[in-house]
């Protein structure tokens, strides 16, 4: 069961809630339209000030334009491959769940999904990728179950799932 969830994520890309997808789509549209126009106007205004070699406003506006274009590219790639959905309804760990687990004796609360769902989870709850070692190990398991996994540092860790709820 755990590999079924993981295989789905690998085939479809980053998991997002519908709210996160809608929010990112709106951001992309804003950046491509009004954002580009506003930045282009700032570049043009700064260009009118004269010598471009020593014009900090011009260089700042050009840098802002580059950052905007980079974010547009990032959003387009993310949205093109995003997996939009809801967490599993059967109480198992899946993308879109908030998990409370005891990992090597320490209780932790985290959500599984793309970093872009951060606004959808309660404040202070970190978001981990379902493709991370912990995410992969927990996928498909339920509260009361224990799993072991290899952390990125090579240590073998045990996680006991205490609670699973939807984002």
C-alpha angles and dihedrals in degrees: 000000000000093000091051091062092043093048090052091054093048090052096046107032129225117012115233136175115239088251092054091047091050092046092050092045089054091048091051092050092048092049092048095049121023093014093056092044094049093048092046089053091051090050091050093046091050091046089058090060092077135239106052095198092069099028106115092181091056093049092047091051091048090050090049089052090052093049091049091052091048091052090048090054091047093050093046092052092045096048093044092059100029121131107218119198152095130282120269110283095213096078094255125131111266138142106298097038131115109223129200109198139164106230114191089337097311120108114230134177120206142149127233118224143073118322087246091074091066090107090056096058128073117273113275095023111122121219119227128188116253084226092061115102093257092046093049092049094050100042112118095009126116140218111291095033126113125212133180125213142169114256120218089259090060096252119134110236134185124218125193113198110226102172139001123194135161122261 
